[in-house]
Amino acid sequence: MTAGERSDLATARRIVVKVGSSSISGENAEKIEPLVDALAAAHARGTEVVLVSSGAIATGMPFLDLETRPTDLATQQAAAAVGQNVLIYRYQRSLRPFGIVAGQVLLTAGDFEDPTHRSNAGRAMERLLGLRILPIVNENDTVATHEIRFGDNDRLAALVAQLIGADALVLLSDIACLYTRPPDEPGAMPIDRVAFGDDMSGFQFGSVVVNSVGTGGAATKVSAARLAAASGVGVLVTSADLVSEALAGDEIGTWFEPDKTVVMNPVTGAVTSVAE
């Protein structure tokens, strides 16, 4: 059942959680453990959890002696190839004490555009969840090109939530909630709740994050949240440091109400009105 309120996250049947590069790479690599602790707690109470994790390129950079994110596609792909392996190892190492096995799922934008690929991806993830495996999804950076990239994993997470018919989507960032303008500017006010269809044109969202490893930001989270909400998926945007509270249904972050008049077919991705 779709999570219509933040409190429903505590009892949701299926949740997609997205975490960004800056939250789990570099000096923040140790934050993988508290993130996994929260996911394992939700898993233990019966919730099916899918993790969409950025960080392959950022994780691979030190192994290639790169101090800043590479700008050319070939080096990005090389860093991703190395980093994805290390990233999954770190997740599995943290999951092992809970007896949870991770399953790696790498997708491209083309996989969602091709009906056969989309169906295959959905079927594989359904089977993983049925086997109580925790799917860890990322963009397949080693084969994606500039022209067919998602650009950020916020949109990928929204599409995955649609694909598997998730009850809710949790987008983790570096701040506790969204603000009406960049939080370091005068007059910035926290946004507690966004009703479906609310006009947000008066708000000022930065298009990029202020670090050297991520590609998303507040604007991409708003766009992804509205995409998921339009498919009937409730969305919470909050800090990665508050993931435990988020999955417990606490009143934190910015909540995007889902469109409660639609249902989504996870096989085809088609959204239809409840009245139809």
FENZILIN-V912512 format. One record per helix or strand of 3 or more residues. SS is the DSSP state (@ for helix, = for strand). FROM is the first residue (numbers start at 0). TO is the last residue. If there is no record, write none. Layout:
BEGIN
SS:FROM:TO / SS:FROM:TO
END
This chain:
BEGIN
@:5:10 / =:13:18 / @:20:23 / @:25:27 / @:30:43 / =:47:52 / @:55:63 / @:72:97 / =:101:106 / @:108:112 / @:114:129 / =:133:138 / @:145:147 / @:152:162 / =:167:172 / @:217:228 / =:233:238 / @:239:246 / =:253:255 / =:261:263 / =:270:272
END
